[in-house]
């Protein structure tokens, strides 16, 4: 049985890129923002979550904090263009396992997933 990954990003392009990258090895679910991601996590079991930070309705920081209440042992990977010290501190405080800086390559994502998954 395939492991599952939830992609939470307001960019349809990023979601499609990640879906294309991962769908061979993972069952992929998608959400356009944090609230939609929470709704999915209430219904489905996922093994990994990949999320953006800057999204409408609910940003990635709040999404991770709220989602961790539902999924204690699921690793969260943040994909972000902001790698400044404040962003890195907030990502860690929210409970993410690691981050990937945009723009990213498929090899980076696969390597991190192979370590985390």
N, C-alpha and C positions, 0 to 999 in steps of 0.2 A: 504494500500500500504506500502511495506517495505521501510525503510530508506536505503540509500546507503552509502557505505564506499569505499574509494579508498585506496588500499595498495600500497605503493611505497617502494620497497626494492629489492636490487640486489640479495638477497638470495632466491632462489626458495623454499628452505626448510621453511624459515620464512613465506613467502607468503602463502605456503600451510597450515602451522600450523594455521595462522590467518584466512585463508579462511575456513578451517574446523571448527574453533571455532565460526565464525561469520555468516556463510552462512545460518544458520537456521533462523536468525533474521534480516539479512541485505542482500541487493543485493550487491555483492562484485565485484569490478573492481580491476585490478592489473596492475602495471607498474614496470619495472625492474630498472628504474633510474628516476631522476628528470625530464629530458626532456620528457621522455615518459609520466610521470605523468602530465606535463603541456599540452601535446597534448590531453590527455584524458579529462582534465578539460575544454579545449576549446570546446569539443564536447558534454560532458555529465554534468548533474547536479548531484553533490554528496552532502551528508549531513555531512560527516566526512572524514578526511584524516588521515591516519596513515602512518608515514614515518620513514625511517632509515635516518641516517646522512651520514655515509661513503658509498658512491656509486660512480661508474664511471660516466663519462659524465657530470653529474650535481649533486653536493652533496645536502644533505637535507636542509642545511641553505639557499643556493641560491634558491632551489626549493620552500621552504616556502615563501621567500620574493617575488618571481615572481608569485607564485600561489595566494597569498593574493591579488594581483592586479586584479585577475579574480574572486575571491570568497571572498568577504569581510566578510561574516558572517559564514563561514565554520570553525569549530574548527580543529586545527591541533594537533595531538598527535605524539610525537617523541618516537621511540623505539631505545635505544642506549645502548652500553656497557660502554660508557664514561660518568661518572657522576661527573667528576671533576668540580671545580668552573668555569673554563674558558668555558667548554662545556655548563654548565647550563646558564651562562650569554649569550652565543651566541644563545642558543635555545630560550631564552626569547626575545632577541633582534630581532630574525628572525620573531617572532610572534606566536610561538606555545603556545597552551593553557596549555599543561602539557607534562610530559615525563614518560616513563616506562623503567626501567632498565632491560637489558638483563642479564641473562635469566629471562623470565617472566612466569607467570602461567595464565591460562585461567581466573581464578577468578579475577585477577588484571585487565585484559583487560576489562572484562565485567563490573566490578565496575566503572571504569573510564568512559566507554561508557554510563553507566546508569546515571552518573552525568552530563556528557557533552551533551549527545544526548537528 
